Amino acid sequence: MLSQHPIECPNALLHNAAQYAPARTAIVNATSTIAMESACLAQKAGLVEPVLVGDKSIISGLAKDMDWDLSKVEIHHAADEEEAAKKSVQLARSGKVNAIMKGQIHTDVFMKAIVNRETGLRTGRRLSHAFYMSVPGSDRTMIITDAAVNIAPDLETKKAIIQNSVEMMHALGTRKPKVAILSATEEVNPQMPSSTDAATLTEWAKEEVLEAFVFGPMALDNAISPEAAHIKGIDNPVAGKADILVVPNIETGNAMFKQLVYCDSACAAGIVLGASVPIVLTSRADPPAARLASMALAAIVAHIT
């Protein structure tokens, strides 16, 4: 970490989530200390009602080590991660949980159960990932999308990414979010596909995304700095005030969110959108504050969708 400031879960996000009843959340293969600590932390914060899925003996042993009383916590035994994924998805399909969190399970196994066309959680819209970013000492927050699921999104995928993130901002209370479609320039350049995509998406959004301001192409400085936008003469509600940053590819989004985390101690709350329930994709490298924030975000979205 270049920044020595501790990562903090944003209070505004916790207060927002507190207005809803705890979301029943399946912890998929809850057989690791990190998964169990995350679930326990979120339960104590009143964000979730955890439903633990995985090897019952391992879960019970971990809970004992943590002094976590599971007498009132629902547990579904699963012999391995594949069975845990299938059981968790079925719980969501049947309405018995309204959010899912990745536990001790390989991402490909986890996502395979979710995207299965017959037994998964598809809704007809493409899945996308969104990071809700907050920085200590600043009231400003923004979403970076997609930095985890779609590698090189085409136009149709970018449309879904925009729609998913706008709906998430609506759930968070922003009535007309400002969406910046990023490129390396504010000019359309035929040799830079991200800029031509951005121009196409801007025109598309005028008819299809009425509850948001959508504009591009925009370089990052023009999207987040009013001064930079003013100097370059960009006159648009999004200029310098973006709530959502739509990145051209996963490399850009991944580098951007990690730069904020490791250089500025940003808290990155991340969920997958576009499925029938919000999905929390945790990482072993995530600090407790980020895991708590991710579950708060999922709890908010779960009660709106």
Phi, psi and omega per residue, in radians:
M1 nan 2.166 3.038
L2 -1.338 -0.620 3.073
S3 -1.516 2.397 3.134
Q4 -1.751 0.041 3.120
H5 -1.329 2.334 3.138
P6 -1.133 2.499 3.091
I7 -1.304 2.309 -3.052
E8 -2.095 2.395 3.005
C9 -1.278 2.191 -3.071
P10 -1.121 2.216 -3.125
N11 -1.065 -0.600 -3.121
A12 -1.067 -0.643 3.129
L13 -1.194 -0.722 3.118
L14 -1.147 -0.708 3.119
H15 -1.145 -0.662 3.104
N16 -1.096 -0.803 -3.125
A17 -1.171 -0.493 -3.065
A18 -1.163 -0.309 -3.135
Q19 -1.328 -0.172 -3.130
Y20 -1.929 2.750 3.006
A21 -1.154 2.643 3.120
P22 -0.949 2.369 -3.140
A23 -1.390 2.249 3.050
R24 -1.208 2.031 -2.972
T25 -2.191 2.137 3.079
A26 -1.394 2.181 3.056
I27 -1.676 1.884 -2.953
V28 -1.403 1.989 -3.060
N29 1.031 1.175 -3.087
A30 -1.398 0.985 -3.014
T31 -2.001 0.430 3.062
S32 -2.261 2.735 3.127
T33 -1.054 -0.729 -3.111
I34 -1.093 -0.805 -3.141
A35 -1.072 -0.767 -3.116
M36 -1.207 -0.714 3.110
E37 -1.105 -0.681 3.125
S38 -1.108 -0.787 -3.136
A39 -1.129 -0.740 -3.131
C40 -1.144 -0.747 3.136
L41 -1.068 -0.778 -3.128
A42 -1.206 -0.591 3.085
Q43 -1.152 -0.796 -3.130
K44 -1.114 -0.525 3.121
A45 -1.410 -0.070 3.131
G46 1.332 0.348 -3.096
L47 -1.544 -0.661 -3.041
V48 -2.360 2.741 2.887
E49 -1.894 1.724 -3.007
P50 -1.227 2.465 2.987
V51 -2.094 1.926 -2.999
L52 -1.563 2.233 -3.122
V53 -2.135 2.174 -3.135
G54 2.687 -2.987 -3.136
D55 -1.093 2.008 -3.007
K56 -1.088 -0.637 -3.115
S57 -1.187 -0.677 3.112
I58 -1.182 -0.758 3.132
I59 -1.057 -0.782 -3.130
S60 -1.107 -0.702 3.124
G61 -1.131 -0.735 3.111
L62 -1.124 -0.734 3.136
A63 -1.088 -0.694 3.130
K64 -1.101 -0.745 3.119
D65 -1.099 -0.519 -3.110
M66 -1.589 -0.102 -3.017
D67 1.036 0.697 3.120
W68 -1.775 2.042 -3.137
D69 -1.364 1.997 -3.108
L70 -1.736 0.255 -3.063
S71 -1.076 -0.451 -3.136
K72 -1.971 0.275 -3.138
V73 -1.851 2.287 -3.131
E74 -1.325 2.306 3.137
I75 -2.212 2.322 3.058
H76 -2.033 2.049 -3.112
H77 -1.244 2.387 3.019
A78 -2.469 2.323 -3.017
A79 -1.275 -0.514 -3.118
D80 -2.585 3.126 -3.042
E81 -1.195 -0.574 3.130
E82 -1.153 -0.760 3.105
E83 -1.155 -0.652 3.118
A84 -1.097 -0.717 3.131
A85 -1.128 -0.799 -3.117
K86 -1.112 -0.757 -3.136
K87 -1.152 -0.681 -3.139
S88 -1.152 -0.741 3.111
V89 -1.109 -0.698 3.121
Q90 -1.133 -0.654 3.073
L91 -1.050 -0.685 3.115
A92 -1.240 -0.733 -3.138
R93 -1.076 -0.593 -3.108
S94 -1.541 0.023 3.109
G95 1.395 0.209 -3.111
K96 -1.459 -0.315 2.951
V97 -2.353 2.685 3.115
N98 -2.135 0.352 2.977
A99 -2.827 2.779 -3.141
I100 -2.342 2.423 3.052
M101 -2.166 2.318 3.090
K102 -1.215 2.230 3.077
G103 -1.864 -2.306 -3.122
Q104 -1.450 1.377 -3.055
I105 -2.682 2.465 3.088
H106 -1.117 2.436 -3.068
T107 -1.052 -0.665 -3.118
D108 -1.144 -0.653 3.098
V109 -1.192 -0.755 3.129
F110 -1.036 -0.908 -3.065
M111 -1.257 -0.524 3.120
K112 -1.035 -0.738 3.130
A113 -1.182 -0.608 -3.093
I114 -1.260 -0.700 -3.037
V115 -1.603 -0.008 3.106
N116 -0.928 2.207 -3.003
R117 -1.173 -0.427 -3.097
E118 -1.771 -0.626 -3.025
T119 -2.094 0.065 -3.073
G120 -1.592 -2.700 -3.017
L121 -2.059 0.496 3.123
R122 -1.186 2.616 3.104
T123 -2.121 -0.054 -3.036
G124 1.794 -0.251 3.082
R125 -1.802 2.554 3.096
R126 -1.107 2.527 3.061
L127 -1.359 2.552 3.040
S128 -2.585 2.796 -3.126
H129 -1.919 2.537 3.095
A130 -2.361 2.304 3.009
F131 -1.788 2.133 3.036
Y132 -1.598 1.930 -2.990
M133 -1.819 2.360 3.038
S134 -2.392 2.528 -3.077
V135 -2.070 2.338 3.133
P136 -0.946 2.374 3.096
G137 1.488 -0.004 -3.138
S138 -2.201 2.435 3.081
D139 -1.475 -0.157 -3.075
R140 -1.432 2.359 3.050
T141 -2.217 2.785 3.069
M142 -2.723 2.785 3.134
I143 -1.830 2.345 2.991
I144 -1.919 2.187 -3.088
T145 -2.605 2.313 0.088
D146 -1.978 2.230 -3.087
A147 -1.984 0.190 -3.025
A148 -2.563 -0.350 -3.041
V149 -2.021 -0.988 -3.076
N150 -1.588 2.071 -3.004
I151 -1.315 -0.965 -3.131
A152 -2.360 1.327 -3.004
P153 -1.113 2.388 3.029
D154 -1.482 -3.059 -3.066
L155 -1.037 -0.784 -3.110
E156 -1.126 -0.668 3.110
T157 -1.182 -0.680 3.104
K158 -1.121 -0.594 3.065
K159 -1.067 -0.784 3.115
A160 -1.133 -0.683 3.113
I161 -1.045 -0.774 3.121
I162 -1.112 -0.856 -3.118
Q163 -1.073 -0.767 3.135
N164 -1.066 -0.793 -3.079
S165 -1.245 -0.617 3.090
V166 -1.110 -0.759 3.117
E167 -1.098 -0.629 3.099
M168 -1.152 -0.720 3.104
M169 -1.132 -0.622 3.047
H170 -1.062 -0.751 3.124
A171 -1.076 -0.549 -3.131
L172 -1.446 -0.078 3.055
G173 1.828 0.029 3.097
T174 -1.571 1.941 -2.978
R175 -1.251 -0.644 -3.137
K176 -2.412 1.404 -3.074
P177 -1.152 2.724 -3.141
K178 -1.799 2.095 -3.014
V179 -1.943 2.076 3.076
A180 -1.787 2.195 3.085
I181 -1.680 1.928 -2.946
L182 -1.426 2.570 2.977
S183 -2.591 -2.888 3.097
A184 -1.719 0.130 -3.064
T185 -2.727 2.810 3.026
E186 -1.681 0.039 3.125
E187 -1.857 2.555 3.066
V188 -1.326 2.170 -3.123
N189 -2.221 1.992 -3.109
P190 -0.995 -0.385 3.127
Q191 -1.494 -0.052 3.128
M192 -2.112 1.616 -3.049
P193 -0.944 -0.572 -3.136
S194 -1.101 -0.546 3.139
S195 -1.303 -0.684 3.118
T196 -1.232 -0.667 3.042
D197 -1.031 -0.764 -3.100
A198 -1.081 -0.731 3.123
A199 -1.132 -0.726 3.109
T200 -1.100 -0.751 -3.129
L201 -1.180 -0.584 3.095
T202 -1.084 -0.764 3.123
E203 -1.203 -0.727 3.109
W204 -1.028 -0.754 -3.057
A205 -1.154 -0.440 3.134
K206 -1.057 -0.471 3.135
E207 -1.811 -0.479 -2.963
E208 -1.912 -0.320 -3.102
V209 -2.232 1.330 -3.016
L210 -1.378 -0.387 -3.097
E211 -1.657 0.606 3.083
A212 -2.829 2.738 2.939
F213 -1.664 2.171 -3.119
V214 -2.179 2.234 -3.073
F215 -2.645 2.462 3.048
G216 -3.068 2.974 0.059
P217 -1.324 2.634 3.067
M218 -2.431 2.334 2.939
A219 -1.304 2.773 -3.034
L220 -0.999 -0.735 -3.100
D221 -1.072 -0.699 -3.137
N222 -1.213 -0.423 -3.117
A223 -1.400 -0.552 -3.014
I224 -2.024 -0.201 -3.105
S225 -2.022 1.929 3.084
P226 -1.020 -0.604 -3.141
E227 -1.131 -0.795 3.135
A228 -1.115 -0.712 3.135
A229 -1.127 -0.685 3.135
H230 -1.147 -0.786 -3.135
I231 -1.038 -0.649 -3.117
K232 -1.540 0.035 3.044
G233 1.219 0.555 -3.139
I234 -1.579 1.968 -3.092
D235 -1.877 1.642 -3.119
N236 -2.772 2.529 3.139
P237 -0.994 -0.438 -3.119
V238 -1.365 -0.495 -2.989
A239 -0.985 2.056 3.106
G240 1.332 -0.061 -3.025
K241 -2.296 0.493 -3.050
A242 -1.119 2.356 2.984
D243 -1.611 -0.496 -3.076
I244 -2.253 2.257 3.070
L245 -1.915 1.946 3.106
V246 -1.622 1.950 -3.062
V247 -1.531 2.690 -3.086
P248 -1.295 -0.402 -3.121
N249 -2.793 2.959 -3.034
I250 -1.174 -0.547 3.136
E251 -1.094 -0.750 3.134
T252 -1.089 -0.859 -3.109
G253 -1.123 -0.725 -3.133
N254 -1.097 -0.800 3.140
A255 -1.151 -0.676 -3.082
M256 -1.150 -0.846 -3.090
F257 -1.216 -0.615 3.131
K258 -1.234 -0.590 3.060
Q259 -1.065 -0.763 3.131
L260 -1.131 -0.689 -3.123
V261 -1.189 -0.886 -2.979
Y262 -1.493 -0.383 3.129
C263 -1.788 -0.448 -3.059
D264 -2.176 0.126 3.138
S265 1.006 0.598 3.106
A266 -1.204 2.608 3.022
C267 -1.677 2.150 -3.110
A268 -1.876 1.818 3.079
A269 -1.674 2.033 -3.024
G270 -2.133 2.374 3.031
I271 -2.464 2.752 3.031
V272 -1.624 2.317 -3.112
L273 -1.987 2.839 3.073
G274 1.742 -0.208 3.028
A275 -1.551 3.097 -3.111
S276 -1.274 -0.286 3.021
V277 -2.400 2.683 3.056
P278 -1.189 2.563 -3.047
I279 -2.190 2.176 3.136
V280 -1.663 2.081 3.082
L281 -1.790 1.726 -3.127
T282 -1.560 2.794 3.069
S283 -2.202 2.621 3.099
R284 -1.092 -0.402 -3.132
A285 -1.474 -0.141 -3.117
D286 -1.192 2.293 3.035
P287 -1.259 2.806 -3.132
P288 -0.947 -0.641 -3.122
A289 -1.083 -0.696 -3.137
A290 -1.233 -0.660 3.111
R291 -1.161 -0.699 3.105
L292 -1.138 -0.740 3.128
A293 -1.114 -0.679 3.122
S294 -1.099 -0.703 3.139
M295 -1.274 -0.545 3.034
A296 -1.135 -0.761 3.125
L297 -1.092 -0.770 3.117
A298 -1.105 -0.663 -3.140
A299 -1.113 -0.693 3.116
I300 -1.136 -0.876 -3.097
V301 -1.122 -0.646 -3.126
A302 -1.049 -0.577 -3.084
H303 -1.556 -0.111 3.116
I304 -1.755 -0.641 -3.065
T305 -1.476 nan nan
